Amino acid sequence: MRSKRRIWLTAALATSAVAGVLVFEGVTGNSSVDADAKSGPAKADVHATALKVDGDGTSATLGKRDTKPFSMLGITWTDPAAKVTGAVEVRTRSAANGNWTSWLPLETDIDGRTETGRSGVRGSTEPRWVGPSNGVEVRINAGGKVSAKLPAGLRLDTVDPGRSGTLNADPAAFAADIPAADPSADPSDPAATEPPAPNDSTEPPAEVIPSDPASPSPSDTATVEPAPPVSPSPSAPASSSPAATLPPAPPSTVPKPPITSRAGWGADESMSPEAPEYTDTIKAVFVHHTAGTSDYSCADSAAIVRSVYAYHVKSNGWKDIGYNFLVDKCGTIFEGRKGGVDRPVFGAHTYGFNRQTAGISVIGTYTGSAAPSAVTTSVARIAAWKLGQYKGNPSGSTMLTAGATGSNLAGTKFTAGTQYSFKQISGHRDGFATECPGTKLYGQLPAIRSLAAGPVTGLAIKSVTGAGLSGTTYYTKSTVTVGWSATTPSAFISKYELLVDGKSVATTTGTATSAKATLAVGSHQVQVRATHQSGKVTTSAAATVVADQTAPAFTTKPNLALRTGTVNTTAVPVTLKWKATDAASLKEVRLTAPLAKTYGPTTTSASHTAKSGVATSWAMTAYDQAGNTAAASVSGTPVIVQESSATKTGTWTTKSSSSYLGGKSYSSSSKSASLSWTFTGRSVALVASRAATSGQVYVYVDGVKVSTTDLKSSTTKYRDALWTKSWSSSAKHTVKIVVVATSGRPTVTTDGIVYLK
């Protein structure tokens, strides 16, 4: 008799649209094949154990005990409309190390009324993933008020997700196994959905394995929530045959993200044999979280999805998993309720607003911590794709008809049959009262809408390779590689374009971060334009890039001159001078020989030393910001001429010391005593020893007095070049010094001269 009833109901629903929901027996649409398992489904086992309720009905317990293996659990009760007002807590024993957890709270805001009208639907907490476990303890307190009675039929449901073969999923890989399907018990038997009531005077009975939920009777309509009738969509008419096929799914305006199919996560389809139901369109997407813990490995995500599936069907009594899609914390998207990811599948996720909507649930709890960027990216991608099939706007609003009377967490009151405005990407709490999807994730919904709707944000040019930067302007010879970045993930970006003076010169994919351009001589405005998958366009701020092929010039050629300082045969002080300019922007001048040094664009001289008696070439290269270059050089040989080579007059005394050049020097205190040297060169320096008692000399060049030079020094110095003179070119010159015989300090000591040839 039960089989006949199922056949009758199937045929009836397959030929009509009931309250705006289309039902097709044997039709599942185009399920995602992005990441299918290569093996069969995984068998999930659910075990139920009744709780012991105290005499006044305000608390319930389940004593610490060993259990069959499980990884997820929850508390359920008979009336789906009833609530547990107090704390529901469990603790479990790890199967890996035998350690017990601390007391873990269970969320109690799941609403079993999402599938009201089905036989055997139960109220429940949210399921909580605890990982492989083999022991449990439960305590429930209604809140300390005698009037706050606990709902009837309280029981613990534990779920073993089963195991299956390796799953190929992007971005995470998952492991699961495939046991054979377990035929369900007769759903018409009340004992199959409700365990025996516990005896208050004894511990609760041993675990009971619940059967599959009962099939709906002819009196059970195909709708899962009360609502005014809605006309079926012309694009999805009801079939006249149970084997009818659906019309082609509408294409989306944006790319479809990778989705792990039901086969991919190891769904046991025998557990939910009923046909999928469809609405005529998708006008909004509701974002949820599964609650429980976010402290799970993404390698366990497929097992978590299987557990939620088993909990929704075997514990809650629903026809299938409630959500249309699930997303783990690594961003992997899983197909939820059967019927085809590209179809408007009627789900059980948002009480009062399941019609014309899709539900996306993020695995984990996001009340105190925000969801990772991988989550927000994937939620935005699947929401944009789903809304894009029906010309939706992820940043827009739409009108939804309430399927029940009540209010949401913000206090908005709903009346069944009345239309209300909703964001097209909304949170579960925007429907009827619930904390879901958690305070933090709810606060991320504006960012999710922005990702899904566009435009691209944070677009900026980050580099111009092949060009030099001076101030805010780049300089290049011709070809540059422009690099950029954006805060919007690349998954939402259709393409980038490189613009030169407003014209596109290169187009790349949305994952690219650079492109090349060849510029004509002159100044250009370079930008990057990004096209969001929605079609919205963003253009970056412009960078000024000057293409310059004119080389810089040495307006003053490099030249050498002697300078003051301590003289050694291996280190004669010299000054290197130059001046370089560029029509666009000089970058630097580099000394490449006899040593390597780099000077800024405004530097025109530098102090160095050179070996005495060695001809040295000083090579320089000027660079402009575009990379154009100009080279120039100068050569010179410092020559030390000792005092003994001078022509002398008056009285001079020879002094010996290793501190003198050549080990000797001349000293005189006789007024008008003189020394003179004749040489051919372009620079000369007088070298002397100096002390606090040193006197003065007159310096003559080519017979003309040019200086009175004081040798006095507060500290003793040897081989000190204290007077220099240079000419523009090399010529023959005579330098003569005459002792002044300064009062109180008449003595001078000279160490000769140095000239540059």
C-alpha positions in Angstrom: 0.0 0.0 0.0 2.8 2.4 0.8 4.4 1.8 -2.6 1.1 2.6 -4.4 0.8 5.8 -2.4 4.3 6.9 -3.5 3.5 6.1 -7.1 0.3 8.1 -6.9 2.0 11.1 -5.3 4.9 11.1 -7.8 2.6 11.0 -10.8 0.5 13.8 -9.4 3.4 16.1 -8.6 5.1 15.3 -11.9 2.2 16.9 -13.9 1.5 20.0 -11.9 3.1 23.0 -10.2 2.1 23.1 -6.6 2.3 26.6 -4.9 5.0 27.7 -7.3 7.2 24.7 -6.9 7.8 22.4 -9.9 8.5 18.7 -9.1 10.1 16.4 -11.6 10.4 12.7 -10.8 13.6 11.1 -12.0 15.0 14.5 -13.2 18.1 16.0 -11.6 19.2 18.6 -14.2 22.9 19.2 -15.0 24.8 18.3 -11.8 28.3 19.7 -11.6 31.0 17.5 -12.8 33.9 19.7 -11.7 35.2 17.3 -9.1 33.4 13.9 -9.2 34.6 10.9 -7.2 35.7 7.9 -9.2 34.0 5.5 -6.9 30.5 5.1 -5.5 28.7 6.9 -2.7 29.8 6.8 1.0 27.4 5.3 3.5 26.8 7.6 6.4 25.4 6.0 9.6 23.2 7.8 12.1 22.6 6.5 15.6 20.0 8.0 18.0 20.0 7.8 21.8 17.2 9.2 23.9 18.1 11.6 26.6 17.0 11.3 30.3 14.7 14.2 31.2 14.4 15.2 34.9 11.1 15.3 36.8 10.2 18.9 36.2 11.1 18.8 32.5 13.7 21.6 32.6 16.9 19.6 32.2 18.1 16.5 30.4 21.3 14.5 30.4 23.0 11.6 28.7 25.7 10.1 30.9 29.2 9.6 29.8 29.4 6.5 27.6 31.2 4.7 24.8 29.6 4.9 21.4 30.0 3.6 17.9 32.3 5.8 15.8 31.0 9.2 14.9 32.3 12.6 13.7 29.2 14.8 13.9 26.4 15.1 16.4 23.3 17.1 17.3 20.2 17.1 19.5 16.8 16.6 18.0 13.2 16.6 19.3 9.7 15.8 18.2 8.1 19.1 17.4 10.0 21.1 14.7 8.4 24.3 15.9 9.6 23.9 19.5 12.8 25.5 20.9 15.3 24.8 23.5 15.6 28.1 25.4 18.6 27.2 27.6 22.1 25.7 27.0 22.7 22.5 25.1 26.2 21.2 25.7 28.1 18.1 24.8 31.6 16.7 25.3 33.2 13.9 23.2 36.1 11.5 23.4 38.6 11.5 20.6 39.0 8.2 18.8 42.6 9.1 18.1 44.0 9.7 21.6 41.1 9.0 24.0 41.1 12.5 25.4 37.8 14.2 26.3 37.0 17.7 25.1 35.7 20.5 27.2 31.9 21.1 27.2 31.0 22.3 23.7 27.8 24.4 23.0 25.4 23.4 20.3 23.6 26.1 18.4 19.9 25.9 18.8 18.5 28.2 16.1 18.1 25.7 13.3 14.5 25.8 12.2 12.9 22.5 11.4 9.9 24.3 10.0 11.8 24.8 6.7 10.2 21.5 5.6 7.0 21.7 7.5 4.4 19.4 6.0 6.7 16.4 5.7 6.0 13.5 7.9 8.5 12.9 10.6 10.3 16.3 10.5 12.0 17.0 13.8 13.3 20.1 15.6 17.0 20.2 16.2 20.2 22.0 17.1 22.7 22.7 14.4 24.9 19.7 13.8 28.5 20.1 15.2 31.5 18.5 13.6 33.8 17.0 16.4 36.1 14.8 14.3 36.5 11.0 14.8 35.1 10.2 18.2 33.9 7.1 20.2 32.4 8.6 23.4 29.9 11.3 24.4 28.2 13.0 27.3 25.2 15.5 27.0 23.7 18.0 29.3 20.7 20.4 28.6 19.3 23.1 30.9 16.2 25.0 29.9 17.4 28.1 31.5 16.6 27.6 35.2 12.9 28.4 34.9 10.4 25.8 35.8 8.0 27.2 33.1 10.7 26.7 30.4 10.0 23.1 29.7 12.2 21.2 27.3 10.6 19.9 24.1 9.5 16.3 24.0 11.4 13.5 22.3 14.9 14.7 23.1 17.6 12.5 21.7 21.2 12.6 20.7 22.0 11.9 17.0 25.6 10.9 16.1 26.7 10.7 12.5 29.5 8.6 11.0 30.1 10.1 7.6 31.7 6.9 6.1 34.7 6.9 3.9 35.3 7.0 0.2 38.1 7.2 -2.4 40.2 10.1 -3.2 38.4 13.2 -4.4 39.8 15.5 -7.0 38.5 18.9 -5.9 39.7 22.5 -6.4 41.1 24.1 -4.3 41.1 21.4 -1.6 41.4 17.6 -2.0 39.2 15.4 0.1 39.1 11.7 1.1 36.0 9.6 1.5 34.9 5.9 1.2 31.9 4.1 -0.3 30.0 1.5 1.7 26.9 0.0 0.3 23.5 1.6 0.8 21.5 0.5 3.8 17.8 0.0 3.1 15.6 2.0 5.4 13.0 0.8 7.8 9.4 1.2 7.1 8.8 5.0 7.5 5.2 4.4 8.4 6.4 2.9 11.7 6.6 5.6 14.3 9.4 3.7 16.0 11.5 4.4 13.0 11.6 8.1 13.6 11.1 8.3 17.4 13.2 6.3 19.9 11.5 4.9 23.0 10.9 7.4 25.7 13.5 7.2 28.4 12.7 6.0 31.9 13.3 8.8 34.3 14.5 6.3 37.0 17.1 4.7 34.8 19.8 5.6 32.3 18.6 6.1 28.8 18.4 3.0 26.6 21.1 1.9 24.2 21.5 3.6 20.8 18.8 3.3 18.3 19.4 3.6 14.5 16.7 5.7 13.0 15.3 4.8 9.6 15.0 7.1 6.6 12.2 9.7 7.1 8.7 8.7 6.1 7.5 9.4 2.5 4.9 12.1 2.2 1.3 11.0 2.0 -1.2 12.3 -0.6 -2.2 14.9 2.0 1.3 16.2 2.2 1.7 18.9 -0.4 4.9 19.5 -2.3 5.5 22.8 -0.7 7.7 22.9 2.4 6.4 26.1 3.8 3.0 27.8 3.6 2.7 30.5 0.9 0.3 32.0 -1.6 0.1 30.2 -4.9 2.7 31.2 -7.5 2.2 30.5 -11.2 4.8 28.2 -12.7 7.5 29.7 -14.9 7.0 29.4 -18.6 10.6 28.4 -18.9 10.1 25.4 -16.6 6.6 23.9 -17.2 5.4 20.9 -15.3 6.0 17.7 -17.0 3.3 15.3 -18.1 5.5 12.4 -17.6 7.6 11.3 -14.6 10.5 10.7 -17.0 10.3 14.2 -18.6 13.4 16.2 -19.1 13.9 19.8 -18.1 14.3 22.6 -20.6 17.9 24.0 -20.9 19.1 25.8 -17.9 19.4 29.6 -18.5 23.0 30.7 -19.1 24.6 33.0 -16.6 26.0 36.4 -17.3 29.2 35.4 -15.3 31.5 32.3 -15.4 30.5 29.3 -13.3 33.0 28.6 -10.5 34.3 25.1 -9.9 31.8 23.0 -7.9 32.3 19.6 -6.3 29.3 17.5 -7.3 27.2 15.3 -5.0 29.0 12.3 -6.5 32.2 14.2 -5.9 31.6 14.3 -2.1 30.2 10.8 -1.9 26.5 11.5 -1.6 24.5 8.3 -0.9 21.5 9.0 -3.3 19.5 6.1 -1.9 19.2 8.1 1.3 17.0 10.8 -0.4 15.1 9.0 -3.2 12.5 11.7 -3.7 12.5 13.8 -6.8 13.9 17.4 -6.6 11.5 20.3 -6.6 12.0 23.5 -8.6 10.8 27.1 -8.4 10.4 29.3 -11.4 13.4 31.6 -10.8 16.1 32.6 -8.3 15.7 36.2 -7.1 17.9 36.2 -4.0 20.7 34.2 -2.3 20.7 33.6 1.5 24.1 33.1 3.2 24.3 30.7 6.1 26.9 29.1 8.3 26.6 25.5 9.5 27.6 26.5 13.0 29.6 24.0 15.1 33.4 24.5 14.7 35.7 26.2 12.2 38.6 24.2 13.5 38.5 21.5 10.9 40.8 20.3 8.2 39.7 21.0 4.6 40.6 17.4 3.9 37.6 16.5 6.0 35.2 18.9 4.2 33.6 16.2 2.0 33.0 14.1 5.1 31.4 17.1 6.9 29.1 17.7 3.9 28.1 14.0 4.0 27.4 14.3 7.7 25.3 17.4 7.3 23.4 15.5 4.6 22.8 12.5 6.8 21.8 14.8 9.7 19.3 16.8 7.7 17.7 13.6 6.2 17.9 11.0 8.9 17.9 13.2 12.0 15.8 16.2 10.9 13.5 14.1 8.6 14.1 16.3 5.6 13.9 15.0 2.0 17.5 16.0 1.3 20.3 18.3 2.5 18.8 21.7 3.1 21.3 24.0 1.4 21.8 24.4 -2.3 25.5 24.9 -1.9 28.1 24.6 0.8 31.5 26.3 1.0 34.4 25.2 3.2 36.9 27.5 4.8 39.4 26.8 2.0 36.9 28.1 -0.6 35.8 24.8 -2.1 32.2 24.9 -3.3 30.0 21.7 -2.9 26.7 21.0 -4.6 24.0 20.7 -1.9 20.4 19.7 -2.6 20.0 17.5 -5.7 18.4 18.7 -8.9 21.2 20.4 -10.7 23.5 23.2 -9.7 22.3 25.2 -12.7 18.6 24.8 -11.8 16.3 26.8 -9.4 16.2 23.9 -6.9 13.8 24.4 -4.1 15.8 24.1 -0.9 15.2 24.1 2.8 17.5 26.7 4.2 15.6 29.9 5.1 12.2 29.4 6.8 9.5 31.5 5.1 11.7 32.5 2.1 12.8 29.2 0.5 10.8 30.0 -2.7 12.7 31.7 -5.5 15.9 31.7 -3.5 19.1 29.7 -3.1 21.0 28.9 0.1 24.7 28.9 0.5 26.1 27.7 3.8 29.7 28.2 4.9 31.0 25.3 6.9 32.0 26.5 10.4 31.0 29.2 12.9 31.5 32.9 12.1 30.1 34.6 15.1 33.3 35.7 16.7 35.7 35.5 13.8 35.5 36.6 10.2 35.5 34.1 7.3 38.7 33.8 5.3 39.0 35.6 2.0 38.8 32.2 0.2 35.3 31.9 1.7 34.1 35.3 0.7 35.5 34.9 -2.8 33.7 31.6 -3.3 30.4 32.7 -1.8 30.5 35.8 -4.1 31.3 33.7 -7.1 28.5 31.2 -6.6 26.0 33.9 -5.7 26.9 36.0 -8.8 26.7 33.0 -11.1 23.4 31.8 -9.7 21.8 35.3 -9.8 23.4 35.8 -13.3 21.2 33.0 -14.6 18.1 35.1 -13.8 19.3 38.6 -14.6 19.9 39.4 -10.9 22.1 42.1 -9.5 24.3 41.0 -6.6 24.4 44.5 -5.2 20.7 45.1 -5.8 17.4 44.3 -4.0 14.3 42.3 -4.8 10.9 41.6 -3.5 10.2 38.2 -1.9 6.8 36.9 -0.7 6.8 35.7 2.9 5.7 32.1 3.2 5.0 32.4 6.9 4.2 35.0 9.6 6.9 36.0 12.1 9.8 38.4 12.5 13.6 38.5 12.0 16.5 39.2 14.3 16.3 43.0 13.5 12.6 43.1 14.5 11.1 43.3 11.0 7.7 41.6 11.1 6.6 39.4 8.2 3.0 38.4 7.3 2.5 35.4 5.1 1.6 36.3 1.6 3.0 39.8 1.8 6.0 40.9 -0.3 9.1 42.4 1.4 12.3 43.9 0.1 15.6 41.9 0.5 19.1 42.4 -0.7 19.7 39.9 -3.5 22.6 38.6 -1.4 21.1 38.4 2.2 22.0 36.7 5.4 19.9 34.0 7.0 19.1 36.4 9.9 17.4 38.8 7.4 14.7 36.1 7.1 13.2 34.8 10.3 14.9 35.2 13.7 18.3 33.4 13.9 21.9 34.3 14.6 23.0 32.7 11.3 25.3 33.3 9.5 27.1 34.7 12.5 27.9 38.3 13.3 31.2 38.4 11.6 30.2 36.7 8.4 27.0 38.8 8.3 29.2 41.9 8.5 31.2 40.6 5.5 28.1 40.5 3.2 28.6 44.1 1.9 32.1 43.0 0.8 30.7 39.8 -0.8 28.1 41.9 -2.7 30.9 44.2 -3.9 33.0 41.2 -5.1 30.0 39.7 -6.9 28.7 42.8 -8.4 31.9 44.7 -9.2 33.5 46.8 -10.3 37.2 45.9 -9.7 38.6 47.7 -6.7 42.0 48.8 -5.7 43.3 48.9 -9.3 46.7 50.7 -9.5 49.9 50.7 -11.5 52.6 49.3 -9.3 55.7 49.4 -11.6 57.0 50.4 -15.0 59.9 48.1 -15.8 62.2 49.2 -18.5 61.8 52.8 -17.4 63.5 55.1 -14.8 61.4 57.1 -12.4 62.1 60.7 -11.6 59.6 62.3 -9.4 56.2 61.1 -10.7 57.4 60.6 -14.3 58.8 57.5 -15.9 61.4 57.6 -18.7 62.1 54.9 -21.3 63.8 54.4 -24.6 60.7 52.7 -26.1 59.4 49.4 -24.6 58.1 49.1 -21.0 56.4 46.4 -19.0 53.6 47.9 -16.9 52.8 46.0 -13.7 49.6 46.4 -11.7 47.5 45.0 -8.8 43.9 45.0 -7.7 42.3 44.1 -4.4 39.5 42.3 -6.2 40.4 38.6 -6.6 41.4 37.6 -10.1 38.5 35.1 -10.3 36.1 38.0 -10.7 38.1 39.8 -13.4 37.4 39.0 -17.1 40.3 40.9 -18.6 42.8 43.7 -18.2 43.7 46.2 -20.9 46.8 48.4 -21.1 46.0 51.8 -22.3 48.4 54.3 -23.9 46.9 57.8 -24.3 43.4 56.2 -23.9 43.8 53.5 -26.5 44.1 49.8 -25.7 47.5 48.5 -26.8 47.4 45.1 -25.0 44.7 42.8 -23.5 45.4 40.1 -20.9 43.4 37.6 -18.8 42.1 38.5 -15.4 44.9 36.6 -13.7 47.7 38.7 -15.4 49.6 41.3 -13.5 51.6 43.0 -16.3 51.7 43.7 -20.0 54.2 45.3 -22.5 53.9 48.4 -24.6 56.2 50.0 -27.1 56.0 53.8 -27.0 56.7 56.4 -29.7 59.1 59.2 -28.7 57.3 61.7 -26.5 55.2 61.9 -23.4 52.4 59.5 -22.8 49.6 58.7 -20.3 49.6 55.0 -19.4 46.7 53.4 -17.6 45.3 49.9 -16.8 41.6 49.1 -17.4 40.0 46.1 -15.6 36.7 44.6 -16.7 34.8 42.8 -13.9 32.9 39.7 -14.8 29.7 41.7 -14.4 30.9 43.9 -17.3 31.7 46.9 -15.1 34.9 48.7 -16.0 37.5 50.3 -13.7 40.4 52.4 -15.0 43.5 53.1 -12.9 45.1 56.5 -12.3 47.5 57.5 -15.2 51.2 57.2 -15.1 53.2 59.7 -17.2 55.8 57.8 -19.3 58.2 59.7 -21.5 59.9 57.9 -24.4 63.3 59.5 -24.9 66.0 58.3 -27.3 68.4 61.3 -27.0 71.7 60.5 -25.2 72.8 62.8 -22.3 75.9 65.0 -22.8 79.0 66.0 -20.9 78.9 69.7 -21.1 82.1 69.8 -19.0 84.4 67.0 -19.9 86.0 65.1 -17.0 89.2 66.7 -15.8 91.7 66.2 -13.0 93.4 68.6 -10.6 95.6 68.2 -7.5 94.0 68.9 -4.2 95.1 69.5 -0.6 95.7 66.6 1.7 98.4 64.1 2.7 100.7 62.9 -0.1 102.0 59.4 -0.4 103.7 57.8 -3.4 100.7 55.5 -3.7 98.0 58.0 -2.9 98.3 61.5 -4.3 95.1 63.6 -3.6 93.3 64.6 -6.8 89.9 66.0 -7.6 87.8 64.7 -10.6 85.4 67.2 -12.1 82.7 67.0 -14.7 79.2 68.1 -15.7 76.6 66.1 -17.5 73.1 67.1 -18.6 70.1 65.5 -20.4 67.3 67.0 -22.4 64.7 64.9 -20.5 66.1 63.7 -17.1 69.6 62.8 -16.1 69.7 59.8 -13.8 73.3 59.4 -12.7 77.0 59.5 -13.7 79.1 56.4 -13.1 82.9 56.3 -12.7 83.9 52.9 -14.2 87.7 53.2 -14.1 90.1 53.0 -12.3 87.4 52.2 -9.8 83.6 52.0 -9.7 81.5 54.8 -8.2 78.0 56.2 -8.9 77.1 59.8 -8.5 73.7 61.5 -8.5 72.6 63.8 -11.4 73.6 67.0 -9.6 77.1 65.9 -8.4 79.9 67.5 -10.5 83.1 66.6 -8.6 84.6 63.9 -6.4 87.8 63.5 -4.3 90.1 60.5 -5.1 93.8 59.6 -5.0 96.2 58.4 -7.7 99.5 56.6 -7.7 102.6 58.8 -8.3 104.3 58.2 -11.6 101.5 56.0 -13.0 99.4 57.2 -15.9 95.7 56.6 -14.9 92.6 56.8 -17.2 89.4 58.0 -15.5 86.4 56.8 -17.5 82.9 58.1 -16.9 79.4 57.2 -18.3 76.3 59.4 -18.0 72.9 57.8 -17.9 69.5 59.4 -18.3 66.3 58.0 -16.9 65.4 56.4 -20.2 68.6 54.4 -20.3 70.5 56.4 -22.9 74.2 56.8 -22.2 77.2 59.0 -23.0 80.8 58.3 -22.2 83.9 60.5 -21.6 87.3 60.1 -19.9 90.5 61.9 -18.8 94.0 60.7 -18.1 96.7 62.0 -15.7 100.0 61.2 -14.1 100.9 62.7 -10.7 104.6 63.3 -10.4 106.4 64.0 -7.0 109.4 66.4 -7.3 111.4 66.4 -4.1 113.0 69.5 -2.5 116.5 68.3 -3.5 115.6 68.9 -7.2 114.8 72.6 -6.6 117.0 75.5 -7.4 117.8 77.1 -4.1 119.1 80.4 -2.7 120.0 81.2 0.9 120.6 78.8 3.7 118.7 75.4 3.7 119.3 72.5 6.1 118.6 68.9 5.2 116.5 67.0 7.7 116.0 63.2 7.8 112.9 61.3 8.9 110.8 58.4 7.6 107.9 60.8 7.7 109.3 62.9 4.8 109.0 62.0 1.2 112.1 60.2 0.2 113.2 60.3 3.9 114.5 63.9 3.7 113.3 67.5 3.6 114.7 71.1 3.5 114.3 73.5 6.4 115.2 77.2 6.6 114.6 80.2 8.8 116.7 82.6 6.7 114.6 85.5 5.3 114.4 85.5 1.5 115.9 81.9 1.2 114.1 80.4 -1.8 113.5 77.1 -3.7 112.1 76.9 -7.3 110.9 74.1 -9.5 110.2 74.1 -13.2 107.9 71.5 -14.7 105.4 70.9 -17.5 101.9 70.1 -16.3 98.4 71.4 -15.7 98.2 71.3 -11.9 100.7 71.7 -9.0 100.7 71.4 -5.2 103.3 72.6 -2.6 104.1 69.8 -0.1 105.4 70.7 3.4 105.7 69.6 7.0 103.7 71.7 9.5 103.6 72.4 13.2 102.6 75.1 15.7 106.0 76.9 15.2 106.0 76.8 11.4 106.4 80.1 9.6 105.3 81.5 6.2 106.4 81.5 2.6 105.6 83.6 -0.4 104.6 81.6 -3.5 105.4 82.8 -7.0 104.2 81.3 -10.2 106.0 82.1 -13.4 107.6 85.1 -11.6 104.4 86.5 -10.2 103.6 86.4 -6.5 100.3 84.6 -6.1 100.1 83.7 -2.4 101.4 84.1 1.1 101.0 80.6 2.6 101.2 80.0 6.3 102.6 76.6 7.3 101.4 76.9 10.9 99.2 74.0 12.2 97.8 73.2 15.6 98.7 69.6 15.0 101.9 68.2 13.4 101.5 67.2 9.8 103.9 65.6 7.3 103.7 65.5 3.5 100.9 68.0 3.5 99.8 69.5 0.2 98.6 72.8 1.5 98.6 75.0 -1.6 97.5 74.1 -5.2 97.0 75.7 -8.5 95.6 74.3 -11.8 95.4 75.4 -15.4 93.0 74.4 -18.2 95.8 72.7 -20.2 99.3 71.4 -19.7 102.1 74.0 -20.0 105.6 74.8 -18.7 105.6 76.6 -15.4 107.9 77.7 -12.6 106.9 77.7 -8.9 109.1 79.5 -6.4 108.8 79.7 -2.6 110.5 82.4 -0.5 111.0 82.3 3.3 109.2 85.2 5.0 111.1 84.6 8.3 107.9 85.3 10.4 108.6 86.8 13.8 108.7 84.3 16.5 108.3 81.3 14.1 110.7 81.9 11.2 111.3 78.2 10.2 109.7 76.5 7.2 110.2 72.8 6.2 109.4 71.8 2.6 109.0 68.3 1.1 109.0 69.4 -2.5 106.1 69.7 -5.0 103.7 67.4 -6.9 102.5 68.2 -10.4 100.1 66.6 -12.7 101.0 65.8 -16.3 
